[in-house]
Amino acid sequence: MKKVLVAVMALTLSMSVLTSCREAADKAKEASEEASETFEKAGEDLKEATNDAVDAVKKAGDEAMEMGEQAVDSIKKAGEEAMDKAEEMGEDAKEITKKAMDSLKM
């Protein structure tokens, strides 16, 4: 009878350990699935953030290019105005020189 009682106790203990191992395996599987979902979500978030950063850099580049073009246009316009002013000053200097020469001839 003692042997039967010991065998039943050993069997009960084995069943308890087996059940505990199954629960642990199920919990580990569940944790693994949750971790996988978390990593997948993090990957999607990272991809979205990367795309946003690329868009921001592209926009900044476009704005910088536009500002550069505006600066070139401004410099060109200022150069043209300076050339026009220099031409006017040259014409004025010619007239003044001509008048000075004419007044000396008299």
C-alpha positions, 0 to 999 in steps of 0.5 A: 500500500505504501508503494501505491501511495508513493507512486500516486504522490510521485505521479501527482508531483509529475503532473503538477510539474508538467502542468507548470511547464506547460503554463510556462511554455504558454507564457513564454510563447505569449511573451514572444508574440507580444515582443514580436508585435512590439518590434513590428510596431517599433519598426513601423514607427521608425520607418515613419519617422525616417520618412518624415525626416527625409521629407523634412530634409528634402523640403529644407533643401528645396527652400535653400535652393529657392533662397539661393536662386532669389539671392542670385537674382538679387545680386544680378539685379544689383549688378545691373543697377550698378552698371547702369549707374556707372554708365550714367556717371560715365555719361555725366563725366563725359558731359562735364569734361566736354563743357570744361573743354568748351569753356577753356576754348573760349 
